[in-house]
Amino acid sequence: MDYLTLSLALSFISIIACAIFISGRLDSPLPPGPFPFPIIGNLLHLGDKPHVSLATLAKRYGPLMSLKLGSKTTIVVSSPDIAKEFFQKHDHSFSSRSIPETGRVLDHDKYSIVFLPVGDQWRRLRRISKEYLFSLQRLDATETLRQKKVKELLDHVSHCCTSEKVVNIGGVAFTTLLNMLSNFMFSMDLTQYDSLSSQEFKDDVWGIMEVIGKPNISDFFPILKPFDPQGLIRDGTVYANKILNILDTIIDHRLQTRSTSSTNNDVLEVLLNLNQNNESEWSRTDIRHFFLDLFIAATDTTSSTLEWAMTELIHNPDKLKIARSEVIKHIGNNKNLVEESVITQLPYLHAVIKETLRLHPPAPFLIPHQAIQDVKIQSFTVPKNAQILCNVWAMGRDEKVWSYPESFMPERFLEVNLDYKGQNFELIPFGVGRRMCPGLNIAHRMLHVILGSLIYNFDWRLEGNMRPQDMDMREKFGLILQKRVPLKVIPLKV
């Protein structure tokens, strides 16, 4: 259901049911916000770009704002100071998740590190993630694997360069990241460049991300849940089942071969050992949903950020020249890819990534939180079960925080000691506190290595000889903030 159809449907509901709307009040007032329409509340205020609409409303009502989205009370946070009060001072009170109906497909919310409430099961998943996947020791030990996948990417782009073939930057980045992750997890590739036969897994991951990112009328009006009016639960079930079936095939094959081969030292082997040692604590179902979380969370977000970074550099050729010169200076002519050990020696490249995440955060509202109790913030009450949206897109473009906020200026980060690892609330694209993204460290490495290697080895010409200043820079709203028009370029040898 597109935005216009959704708007018409909501307007119809409002017209036929406005007489029965009753607005509840708390002893302490909710934060300010636009007056809600009967039944539908403020849904029509969202528009087709909610992150932009809510940023505009925040300029009128303030950085702490309340909305009524159907039956759901929603609190919108739009400044670093308010975010710090929510997710540092009151981190525990806002540590729960607002779970969309599409997140409940196949009971995924009962096993997901993303959606589980903070408790023993969530802590166990967090500990496993940290200990076996994303610890510095584990990442250092698997660097060679990631280098191999970057080399395959460069070989593919080099072939496209020779044949003057157009490269879809987001698509090849997704393939690279998916294979990095699948080799880390299973010691195998799940897809190939330009291979139709290996597109299934990639298409399913993209499909489930699209389903989760669409506004679901059932989330706003729970009475409609059994009817699934937009078919999102149906589609999400199909995509999730297909991914889980692929994961089952991989797990079954490993179980059949692991007794005769002990050469694997990947994540699947570690998790099967945990299952073997204590099946009641770590089941096969846990493993399947754990992998589902990882593939959904780690591929589209990072590939989208890489596409935006390349877009901004091509759109700003002077910035691309500076970034390339820095990489050439530090890796010379001996190698064709950036090694992870030199990332700290590339401050301008690091600034490019920061500036990209400021302007184009992968998840413009992060993943919505939920209040587990009534909380007093300033002179207002955030009620129990309220959904919390942290508009990091608005925070990244706040003129009170950033000079020339609409401009791509990596240099701004060379002047300040500000990072995106959860200590500086001006820049929190990976979240903060106990719900911070556990994969930040691997995303940090992959973003720098892939982007640095691409700009070091190739120059880029836009498809159709378009001029950089004429590029389409529009966004497409969803769970992940993607480019409306994919970046398609022809690589040229530097």
C-alpha positions as CSV (number, residue, x, y, z in Angstrom):
1,M,0.0,0.0,0.0
2,D,1.6,3.3,-1.1
3,Y,1.5,6.5,0.9
4,L,-1.5,8.0,-1.0
5,T,-3.6,4.8,-0.5
6,L,-2.7,4.6,3.2
7,S,-3.6,8.3,3.6
8,L,-7.0,7.8,2.0
9,A,-7.7,4.7,4.1
10,L,-6.8,6.6,7.3
11,S,-8.9,9.6,6.4
12,F,-11.8,7.3,5.8
13,I,-11.4,5.7,9.2
14,S,-11.2,9.1,10.7
15,I,-14.4,10.3,9.0
16,I,-16.5,7.3,9.9
17,A,-15.2,6.9,13.5
18,C,-14.4,10.4,14.8
19,A,-17.4,10.4,17.1
20,I,-16.0,7.7,19.3
21,F,-12.5,9.1,19.8
22,I,-11.7,9.8,23.4
23,S,-8.3,11.4,24.3
24,G,-6.8,10.1,27.6
25,R,-4.9,12.3,29.9
26,L,-2.1,11.7,32.4
27,D,-1.6,13.4,35.8
28,S,1.6,14.9,34.3
29,P,1.3,16.2,30.7
30,L,2.8,14.5,27.7
31,P,5.4,16.4,25.9
32,P,4.0,18.9,23.4
33,G,3.0,17.9,19.9
34,P,0.5,18.5,17.1
35,F,-3.1,18.1,18.0
36,P,-4.2,14.5,17.0
37,F,-7.2,13.8,14.7
38,P,-9.8,11.4,16.1
39,I,-8.9,7.7,15.9
40,I,-6.0,8.2,13.4
41,G,-4.2,10.6,15.7
42,N,-1.2,12.2,13.9
43,L,-0.6,9.6,11.2
44,L,-1.3,12.1,8.4
45,H,1.4,14.3,9.9
46,L,4.0,11.7,8.9
47,G,3.9,12.0,5.1
48,D,6.0,9.8,2.9
49,K,9.2,10.9,4.6
50,P,8.5,10.7,8.3
51,H,12.1,11.5,9.3
52,V,11.8,14.8,7.5
53,S,8.2,15.6,8.6
54,L,9.1,14.9,12.3
55,A,12.2,17.1,12.0
56,T,10.0,19.9,10.8
57,L,7.5,19.4,13.6
58,A,10.3,19.3,16.1
59,K,11.3,22.9,15.1
60,R,7.8,24.0,16.2
61,Y,7.1,21.7,19.2
62,G,10.6,21.1,20.5
63,P,13.2,18.3,20.6
64,L,10.9,16.3,23.0
65,M,7.6,15.8,21.2
66,S,4.6,13.5,21.5
67,L,2.4,12.0,18.8
68,K,-0.6,9.7,18.7
69,L,-0.1,7.3,15.9
70,G,-3.4,5.5,15.7
71,S,-3.7,3.8,19.2
72,K,0.1,4.1,19.9
73,T,1.5,6.9,22.0
74,T,4.9,7.9,20.4
75,I,7.6,10.1,21.8
76,V,10.0,11.7,19.4
77,V,13.6,12.6,20.5
78,S,15.3,15.1,18.2
79,S,18.4,16.5,20.0
80,P,21.6,15.2,21.5
81,D,20.8,16.5,25.0
82,I,17.4,14.8,25.1
83,A,18.8,11.6,23.7
84,K,21.4,11.6,26.4
85,E,18.7,12.0,29.1
86,F,16.7,9.1,27.5
87,F,19.5,6.6,26.7
88,Q,22.1,7.4,29.3
89,K,20.4,8.7,32.4
90,H,17.2,6.5,31.9
91,D,18.8,3.8,29.7
92,H,17.1,0.9,31.7
93,S,13.7,2.5,31.6
94,F,13.8,2.8,27.8
95,S,15.6,-0.5,27.1
96,S,12.6,-2.4,25.8
97,R,11.6,-2.6,22.1
98,S,8.5,-1.5,20.3
99,I,8.0,-4.6,18.1
100,P,6.3,-4.2,14.7
101,E,3.9,-6.9,13.7
102,T,6.3,-7.9,10.9
103,G,8.9,-8.5,13.6
104,R,6.7,-11.2,15.1
105,V,6.7,-13.3,11.9
106,L,7.5,-17.0,12.8
107,D,7.8,-15.9,16.4
108,H,11.1,-14.2,15.5
109,D,10.6,-11.7,18.4
110,K,10.9,-14.5,20.9
111,Y,14.5,-15.3,19.8
112,S,15.8,-12.1,18.4
113,I,18.6,-10.1,20.0
114,V,16.9,-7.1,18.3
115,F,13.5,-7.5,19.9
116,L,13.9,-9.5,23.1
117,P,13.5,-7.5,26.3
118,V,16.6,-7.0,28.4
119,G,16.8,-10.2,30.4
120,D,18.7,-13.5,30.7
121,Q,18.0,-14.7,27.2
122,W,18.9,-11.3,25.7
123,R,22.1,-11.1,27.8
124,R,23.1,-14.6,26.6
125,L,22.7,-13.6,23.0
126,R,24.6,-10.4,23.6
127,R,27.4,-12.3,25.3
128,I,27.7,-14.8,22.5
129,S,27.8,-12.0,19.9
130,K,30.6,-10.2,21.8
131,E,32.6,-13.3,22.6
132,Y,32.4,-15.4,19.4
133,L,31.6,-12.9,16.7
134,F,32.6,-9.3,17.3
135,S,35.5,-9.3,19.9
136,L,38.6,-7.6,18.7
137,Q,40.5,-10.9,18.9
138,R,37.9,-12.6,16.7
139,L,37.9,-9.8,14.2
140,D,41.7,-9.7,14.0
141,A,41.8,-13.4,13.4
142,T,39.4,-13.2,10.5
143,E,40.9,-10.2,8.7
144,T,42.4,-12.4,6.0
145,L,38.9,-13.7,5.1
146,R,37.6,-10.1,4.7
147,Q,40.6,-9.1,2.6
148,K,39.9,-12.0,0.2
149,K,36.3,-10.8,-0.3
150,V,37.5,-7.2,-0.9
151,K,40.0,-8.6,-3.5
152,E,37.1,-10.4,-5.2
153,L,35.1,-7.2,-5.3
154,L,38.1,-5.3,-6.8
155,D,38.5,-8.1,-9.4
156,H,34.9,-7.8,-10.4
157,V,35.0,-4.0,-10.7
158,S,38.3,-4.3,-12.7
159,H,36.5,-6.6,-15.1
160,C,33.7,-4.1,-15.4
161,C,36.3,-1.4,-16.0
162,T,37.8,-3.4,-18.9
163,S,34.5,-4.0,-20.5
164,E,33.1,-0.5,-19.7
165,K,30.2,-2.1,-17.8
166,V,28.1,-0.2,-15.4
167,V,28.5,-1.0,-11.7
168,N,25.6,-0.8,-9.3
169,I,27.6,0.3,-6.2
170,G,24.9,-0.7,-3.7
171,G,24.4,-4.1,-5.3
172,V,28.1,-5.0,-5.4
173,A,28.6,-3.8,-1.9
174,F,25.7,-5.9,-0.7
175,T,27.2,-9.0,-2.5
176,T,30.6,-8.4,-0.9
177,L,29.2,-7.9,2.6
178,L,26.9,-10.9,2.3
179,N,29.8,-13.1,1.3
180,M,32.0,-11.7,4.0
181,L,29.4,-12.5,6.6
182,S,28.6,-16.0,5.2
183,N,32.2,-17.0,5.1
184,F,32.6,-15.8,8.6
185,M,29.5,-17.7,9.6
186,F,29.6,-20.8,7.4
187,S,32.9,-20.8,5.5
188,M,31.1,-20.4,2.2
189,D,29.7,-17.8,-0.3
190,L,26.0,-17.3,-0.5
191,T,26.0,-15.3,-3.7
192,Q,28.1,-14.2,-6.6
193,Y,28.5,-11.1,-8.7
194,D,26.2,-11.1,-11.8
195,S,24.9,-14.6,-11.0
196,L,21.2,-15.1,-11.4
197,S,21.4,-18.6,-9.8
198,S,22.8,-17.2,-6.6
199,Q,20.4,-14.3,-6.2
200,E,17.8,-16.1,-4.1
201,F,19.3,-15.4,-0.6
202,K,20.1,-11.8,-1.5
203,D,16.6,-11.2,-2.8
204,D,15.0,-12.7,0.3
205,V,17.1,-10.5,2.6
206,W,16.2,-7.4,0.6
207,G,12.5,-8.5,0.6
208,I,12.3,-8.9,4.3
209,M,14.0,-5.5,4.9
210,E,11.4,-3.9,2.6
211,V,8.5,-5.6,4.4
212,I,9.8,-4.5,7.8
213,G,10.4,-0.9,6.5
214,K,6.9,-0.3,5.2
215,P,4.4,1.4,7.5
216,N,2.0,-1.2,8.7
217,I,-1.5,-0.1,9.4
218,S,-1.9,-3.1,11.8
219,D,0.8,-1.6,14.1
220,F,-1.4,1.5,14.5
221,F,-4.7,-0.2,14.8
222,P,-4.3,-3.6,16.5
223,I,-7.9,-4.6,15.8
224,L,-6.8,-5.0,12.1
225,K,-4.0,-7.5,12.9
226,P,-6.0,-10.7,12.0
227,F,-6.8,-9.3,8.6
228,D,-3.2,-8.3,7.6
229,P,-4.7,-5.6,5.2
230,Q,-1.5,-4.8,3.4
231,G,-0.3,-8.4,3.2
232,L,2.9,-7.6,5.0
233,I,2.7,-10.5,7.4
234,R,2.1,-12.9,4.5
235,D,5.0,-11.6,2.5
236,G,7.3,-11.4,5.6
237,T,6.5,-15.0,6.4
238,V,7.3,-16.1,2.9
239,Y,10.7,-14.3,2.9
240,A,11.6,-15.4,6.4
241,N,10.7,-19.0,5.7
242,K,12.9,-19.0,2.6
243,I,15.9,-17.7,4.5
244,L,15.4,-20.1,7.4
245,N,15.1,-23.0,4.9
246,I,18.4,-22.1,3.4
247,L,19.9,-21.8,6.9
248,D,18.5,-25.3,7.7
249,T,20.1,-26.8,4.6
250,I,23.5,-25.3,5.6
251,I,23.1,-26.5,9.2
252,D,22.0,-30.0,8.1
253,H,25.0,-30.3,5.8
254,R,27.4,-29.3,8.5
255,L,25.9,-31.8,11.0
256,Q,26.4,-34.6,8.4
257,T,30.0,-33.6,7.6
258,R,31.4,-32.3,10.9
259,S,32.1,-35.8,12.2
260,T,34.5,-36.5,9.3
261,S,35.9,-33.0,9.1
262,S,37.3,-30.9,11.9
263,T,38.7,-28.1,9.8
264,N,36.0,-25.6,10.2
265,N,36.5,-22.9,12.9
266,D,33.6,-20.7,11.9
267,V,30.7,-19.3,13.9
268,L,28.4,-22.1,12.9
269,E,30.8,-24.6,14.4
270,V,31.0,-22.6,17.6
271,L,27.2,-22.4,17.9
272,L,26.7,-26.1,17.2
273,N,29.2,-26.9,20.0
274,L,27.2,-24.7,22.4
275,N,24.1,-26.5,21.3
276,Q,25.8,-29.9,21.8
277,N,26.9,-28.9,25.3
278,N,23.6,-27.5,26.5
279,E,20.7,-27.9,24.1
280,S,18.1,-26.6,26.6
281,E,20.0,-23.3,26.8
282,W,21.0,-22.9,23.2
283,S,18.7,-24.7,20.7
284,R,18.7,-25.1,17.0
285,T,15.9,-22.6,16.8
286,D,18.0,-20.1,18.6
287,I,20.8,-20.6,16.1
288,R,18.5,-20.2,13.1
289,H,17.0,-16.9,14.3
290,F,20.4,-15.7,15.5
291,F,21.7,-16.0,11.9
292,L,18.5,-14.4,10.5
293,D,19.1,-11.4,12.7
294,L,22.8,-11.1,11.7
295,F,22.2,-11.3,7.9
296,I,19.3,-8.8,8.0
297,A,21.1,-6.3,10.3
298,A,24.6,-6.4,8.8
299,T,24.2,-6.4,5.1
300,D,21.7,-3.7,3.9
301,T,22.7,-1.2,6.5
302,T,26.4,-1.3,5.6
303,S,25.9,-1.5,1.9
304,S,23.6,1.5,2.0
305,T,26.2,3.5,3.9
306,L,28.8,2.6,1.4
307,E,26.6,3.6,-1.5
308,W,25.9,7.0,0.2
309,A,29.6,7.5,0.8
310,M,30.5,6.9,-2.8
311,T,27.6,9.1,-3.9
312,E,28.7,12.0,-1.8
313,L,32.3,11.6,-3.0
314,I,31.4,11.5,-6.6
315,H,29.0,14.4,-6.1
316,N,31.9,16.3,-4.5
317,P,34.9,15.6,-6.7
318,D,37.2,17.8,-4.6
319,K,36.5,15.6,-1.5
320,L,37.1,12.5,-3.5
321,K,40.5,13.8,-4.6
322,I,41.5,14.5,-1.0
323,A,40.4,11.1,0.2
324,R,42.2,9.3,-2.6
325,S,45.4,11.2,-2.1
326,E,45.4,10.3,1.6
327,V,44.9,6.6,0.8
328,I,47.7,6.6,-1.9
329,K,50.1,8.3,0.6
330,H,49.6,5.6,3.2
331,I,49.5,2.4,1.1
332,G,51.6,3.4,-1.8
333,N,51.8,1.3,-5.0
334,N,52.6,-2.1,-3.4
335,K,49.0,-3.2,-2.7
336,N,45.6,-2.6,-4.2
337,L,43.5,-2.8,-1.0
338,V,43.4,-1.0,2.3
339,E,44.4,-3.1,5.2
340,E,42.5,-2.8,8.5
341,S,45.7,-1.9,10.3
342,V,46.0,1.4,8.5
343,I,42.5,2.7,9.1
344,T,43.8,4.8,12.1
345,Q,46.3,6.5,9.7
346,L,43.5,7.7,7.4
347,P,41.8,10.5,9.3
348,Y,40.2,12.1,6.2
349,L,38.7,8.7,5.1
350,H,37.4,8.3,8.7
351,A,35.9,11.8,8.4
352,V,34.2,10.9,5.2
353,I,32.5,7.9,6.9
354,K,31.4,10.0,9.8
355,E,30.0,12.7,7.6
356,T,28.1,10.1,5.6
357,L,26.6,8.7,8.7
358,R,25.7,12.2,9.9
359,L,23.8,13.1,6.7
360,H,22.5,9.6,5.8
361,P,22.1,7.5,9.0
362,P,21.2,3.9,7.9
363,A,18.2,3.8,10.3
364,P,16.8,7.3,10.6
365,F,14.9,6.5,13.8
366,L,17.3,3.7,15.0
367,I,15.2,0.7,16.1
368,P,12.3,2.1,18.1
369,H,12.6,1.7,21.9
370,Q,9.7,1.3,24.3
371,A,9.3,2.6,27.8
372,I,9.0,-0.1,30.5
373,Q,7.5,2.3,33.0
374,D,6.3,5.9,33.4
375,V,9.3,8.2,33.3
376,K,9.5,11.9,34.2
377,I,11.6,13.8,31.6
378,Q,12.0,17.4,32.3
379,S,8.4,18.5,33.3
380,F,6.7,15.9,31.2
381,T,5.7,12.2,31.5
382,V,6.7,9.6,29.1
383,P,4.1,6.9,29.8
384,K,4.7,3.2,30.1
385,N,4.6,1.3,26.8
386,A,5.1,4.5,24.8
387,Q,7.1,4.0,21.6
388,I,10.4,6.0,21.5
389,L,11.6,7.3,18.1
390,C,15.1,8.9,18.2
391,N,15.3,10.9,15.0
392,V,19.0,10.7,14.4
393,W,18.5,12.1,10.8
394,A,17.1,15.3,12.3
395,M,19.9,15.4,14.9
396,G,22.5,15.1,12.1
397,R,21.0,18.1,10.3
398,D,20.4,20.4,13.3
399,E,21.8,23.8,12.6
400,K,22.2,24.3,16.4
401,V,24.7,21.5,16.5
402,W,26.3,21.6,13.0
403,S,27.4,24.5,10.8
404,Y,26.1,24.2,7.3
405,P,24.2,21.0,8.2
406,E,23.0,20.3,4.6
407,S,26.6,20.3,3.2
408,F,28.9,17.4,2.8
409,M,31.9,18.6,4.8
410,P,34.2,15.8,6.1
411,E,36.6,18.5,7.3
412,R,34.3,19.3,10.2
413,F,35.4,16.0,11.9
414,L,39.1,16.8,11.5
415,E,38.6,19.7,13.9
416,V,36.8,17.9,16.7
417,N,37.3,14.7,18.7
418,L,33.9,13.2,17.9
419,D,33.1,9.6,17.0
420,Y,30.1,7.4,16.5
421,K,30.9,4.7,19.1
422,G,28.2,5.8,21.7
423,Q,30.0,8.5,23.6
424,N,29.1,11.5,21.6
425,F,25.3,11.9,21.3
426,E,25.6,14.3,18.4
427,L,26.4,11.3,16.2
428,I,24.7,8.0,17.2
429,P,23.9,6.1,14.0
430,F,24.6,2.8,15.7
431,G,22.6,3.7,18.8
432,V,23.8,4.0,22.4
433,G,23.7,2.3,25.7
434,R,22.8,-1.4,26.2
435,R,20.9,-1.5,22.9
436,M,23.8,-0.2,20.9
437,C,24.5,-2.3,17.7
438,P,26.8,-5.1,18.7
439,G,28.3,-5.2,15.2
440,L,29.7,-1.7,15.2
441,N,33.3,-2.8,15.2
442,I,33.0,-5.1,12.1
443,A,30.9,-2.4,10.3
444,H,33.6,0.2,11.1
445,R,36.3,-2.0,9.6
446,M,34.3,-3.0,6.5
447,L,33.2,0.5,5.7
448,H,36.8,1.9,5.7
449,V,38.4,-1.0,3.9
450,I,35.9,-1.3,1.1
451,L,35.5,2.5,0.5
452,G,39.2,3.1,0.7
453,S,40.0,0.3,-1.7
454,L,37.4,1.4,-4.3
455,I,38.5,5.1,-4.4
456,Y,42.2,4.0,-4.5
457,N,41.9,1.7,-7.4
458,F,39.3,3.4,-9.6
459,D,38.0,6.7,-10.8
460,W,34.3,6.9,-11.7
461,R,32.1,8.2,-14.5
462,L,28.4,8.5,-14.0
463,E,26.1,6.4,-16.2
464,G,25.1,8.4,-19.3
465,N,27.9,10.9,-18.8
466,M,25.8,12.7,-16.2
467,R,27.6,15.6,-14.4
468,P,28.2,15.1,-10.7
469,Q,26.2,18.3,-9.9
470,D,23.2,16.7,-11.6
471,M,23.1,13.6,-9.5
472,D,19.8,12.5,-7.9
473,M,20.5,12.8,-4.1
474,R,16.9,12.0,-3.0
475,E,16.2,9.4,-0.3
476,K,13.8,6.5,-0.1
477,F,12.4,6.1,3.4
478,G,12.2,2.7,5.0
479,L,13.8,0.8,7.9
480,I,17.0,1.6,6.0
481,L,17.4,5.0,4.4
482,Q,18.4,4.2,0.9
483,K,19.0,6.2,-2.3
484,R,15.9,6.7,-4.3
485,V,17.9,6.2,-7.5
486,P,20.7,3.6,-7.2
487,L,24.2,4.8,-7.8
488,K,25.3,3.3,-11.2
489,V,28.8,4.2,-12.4
490,I,31.4,3.1,-14.9
491,P,34.8,2.4,-13.3
492,L,37.9,3.9,-14.8
493,K,41.5,3.0,-14.0
494,V,43.1,5.8,-12.0
